[in-house]
């Protein structure tokens, strides 16, 4: 018997499932200090959430010859060393990737979507070796069918590349009738979806600037986590 067509929801991580700005921003600040460059202002620092770190470094004036070093410094603070005080556990220090929280209601929405027969996967521009322990730490990994991210060697960096990789790993087959939807909170998610022929559902609780998601082609933007499951159901019923 042939398998029924699947309904696949690809979920961004930072700003969609988790409020990750404390650890990302703290790691970026340390990166600029070590590079000897002025630290960007608060509004610019928040723009680091979503795109690959090398993209954001270039966008903030880091010369090409310093980008690789900047990436390594950032990764050290973000994922390799316990550099920051854990606000939830006095006296403990954690890497930047653990200075985050899951948005209220996300676990319930993920469970509801799976109950409705949707296939779920995380698709993030965060390197996969960083995304996996983050999802483990915050209890997200059992709630999805896969976690897919950028490559450590920077050969897979953009959201479009990550989406393509995730679909391949999941055995997505449009000819068989499989359908997929990208869900995210930044322009990178919307652009990556359009690049790969998907629609993007925008998450207004994340880190997008006003009008950003609409201007980059999101077919719909929802403002509350509690709308996520129904919005996905609505999309696949169209």
C-alpha positions in Angstrom: 0.0 0.0 0.0 1.2 3.5 -0.8 1.7 6.0 2.0 -0.7 8.8 2.4 0.7 12.3 1.5 2.2 14.1 4.4 1.7 17.5 5.8 5.0 18.8 6.9 5.6 21.9 9.1 9.2 23.2 9.3 9.7 25.4 12.4 12.4 28.0 12.9 14.0 27.8 16.4 15.2 31.2 17.6 12.3 33.6 17.9 9.7 31.0 16.9 10.1 28.2 19.5 12.5 29.9 21.9 13.2 33.4 23.2 16.9 33.1 22.6 18.0 36.8 22.5 19.9 36.9 25.9 22.5 34.3 24.9 22.8 35.4 21.3 23.3 39.0 22.1 25.7 38.3 25.0 27.8 36.2 22.7 27.8 38.8 19.9 28.9 41.5 22.4 31.9 39.4 23.4 32.7 38.7 19.8 32.9 42.4 18.9 35.0 43.1 21.9 37.5 40.4 21.1 37.6 41.6 17.5 38.3 45.1 18.7 35.3 46.5 16.9 32.6 48.8 18.5 29.7 46.9 19.8 26.5 47.5 17.7 23.6 49.3 19.4 20.7 47.4 20.9 18.5 47.5 17.8 21.3 46.2 15.6 22.2 43.5 18.1 18.6 42.1 17.9 19.0 41.8 14.1 21.6 39.0 14.8 18.7 36.7 15.8 17.7 34.7 12.7 20.4 35.0 10.1 23.6 33.0 10.1 26.3 34.7 12.3 28.7 35.2 9.3 25.9 37.1 7.5 25.3 39.4 10.4 29.0 40.0 11.0 29.4 41.1 7.4 26.3 43.3 7.7 27.9 45.1 10.6 31.1 46.0 9.0 33.4 43.1 9.9 35.9 42.8 7.1 36.0 39.5 5.1 39.4 38.6 6.5 38.0 38.7 10.0 34.7 36.9 9.5 36.0 33.4 10.1 37.7 34.5 13.3 34.5 36.2 14.4 32.5 33.1 13.8 34.9 31.0 15.9 34.8 33.6 18.8 31.0 33.6 18.7 30.8 29.9 18.7 33.1 29.6 21.6 30.9 31.9 23.7 27.6 30.6 22.4 28.2 26.8 22.5 31.6 25.8 23.8 32.3 27.5 27.1 30.2 28.2 30.2 30.8 32.0 30.0 27.6 33.5 31.4 25.8 33.5 34.7 22.6 31.4 34.6 19.8 33.6 35.9 17.8 30.6 36.9 20.5 28.9 38.9 22.6 31.2 41.1 26.3 30.5 40.9 26.1 28.4 37.8 27.5 29.4 34.5 26.3 28.3 31.1 27.2 28.8 27.4 25.1 31.4 25.5 22.9 28.8 23.8 21.3 27.9 27.2 20.4 31.5 28.0 17.0 31.1 26.5 13.4 30.1 27.3 10.7 28.3 25.4 7.8 30.6 24.5 4.7 29.9 26.7 2.4 27.5 24.9 4.8 26.1 22.3 4.9 22.5 23.7 1.1 22.4 23.8 0.9 23.7 20.2 3.5 21.2 19.0 1.6 18.3 20.7 -1.7 19.5 19.1 -0.2 19.6 15.7 1.2 16.1 16.0 -2.2 14.9 17.3 -3.7 16.4 14.1 -1.3 14.2 12.0 1.2 16.9 11.0 4.9 16.0 10.6 7.1 18.6 12.5 10.7 19.4 12.1 13.0 22.2 13.3 14.8 24.0 10.4 17.2 26.6 11.7 20.2 28.6 10.5 21.8 27.7 13.8 24.5 25.1 13.2 22.9 21.7 13.7 25.5 20.7 16.3 24.3 23.7 18.4 20.6 23.2 17.7 20.4 19.6 18.8 21.6 20.1 22.4 19.4 23.3 22.6 16.3 21.2 21.6 17.4 18.5 24.1 17.9 20.9 26.9 14.5 22.6 26.5 12.6 19.4 25.9 11.7 20.2 22.3 13.3 17.2 20.6 10.7 14.6 21.6 8.0 16.9 20.3 9.3 17.0 16.7 10.2 14.5 14.0 13.7 15.9 13.3 16.1 18.8 14.0 17.9 20.2 11.0 20.4 23.1 10.9 23.3 24.8 9.2 26.6 22.9 8.8 29.6 23.5 10.9 31.8 24.0 7.8 29.5 26.8 6.5 28.7 24.9 3.3 25.0 25.0 4.4 24.3 28.4 5.8 21.2 30.1 4.4 17.6 29.2 5.3 16.9 28.1 1.8 19.8 25.6 2.0 18.6 24.4 5.4 15.1 23.9 4.1 16.3 21.9 1.1 18.5 19.8 3.4 15.6 19.2 5.8 13.2 18.2 3.1 15.7 15.8 1.6 16.4 14.2 5.0 12.7 13.8 5.7 12.1 12.2 2.3 9.7 14.9 1.2 8.0 13.9 -2.1 5.9 16.6 -3.7 5.1 14.2 -6.6 3.4 11.9 -4.1 1.3 14.8 -2.8 3.4 15.8 0.2 3.0 19.4 1.2 5.2 21.6 3.4 5.0 24.9 5.2 7.7 27.0 6.7 7.0 28.8 10.1 9.3 31.5 11.2 9.7 35.0 12.7 12.3 36.7 10.4 12.9 37.7 6.8 15.3 34.8 6.5 12.5 32.3 7.0 10.3 34.1 4.5 13.0 34.4 1.9 14.2 30.8 2.4 10.6 29.5 2.0 10.1 31.5 -1.3 13.4 30.3 -2.6 12.5 26.7 -2.1 8.9 27.0 -3.3 7.2 27.0 0.1 4.8 29.4 1.8 5.8 31.0 5.1 3.6 31.5 8.1 5.0 34.5 10.0 5.2 34.5 13.8 4.6 38.0 15.2 5.8 37.1 18.7 9.4 36.8 17.5 12.1 39.2 16.5 10.8 40.7 13.2 10.7 44.5 12.8 7.3 46.1 12.0 6.2 45.1 8.5 9.2 42.8 7.9 7.4 39.5 7.5 4.7 41.0 5.3 7.2 42.8 3.1 9.2 39.5 2.6 6.1 37.6 1.3 4.6 35.8 4.3 1.1 34.8 3.2 -0.1 35.3 6.8 1.2 36.6 10.1 -0.1 35.4 13.5 0.5 37.3 16.7 -0.1 34.6 19.4 1.5 31.2 20.0 -2.0 29.8 20.7 -2.9 30.4 17.0 -0.1 28.2 15.6 -1.9 24.8 15.3 -5.1 26.2 13.9 -3.1 28.4 11.4 -1.2 25.3 10.2 -4.5 23.3 9.9 -6.1 26.2 8.0 -3.2 26.3 5.5 -3.4 22.6 4.7 -7.1 22.7 4.3 -6.9 25.3 1.6 
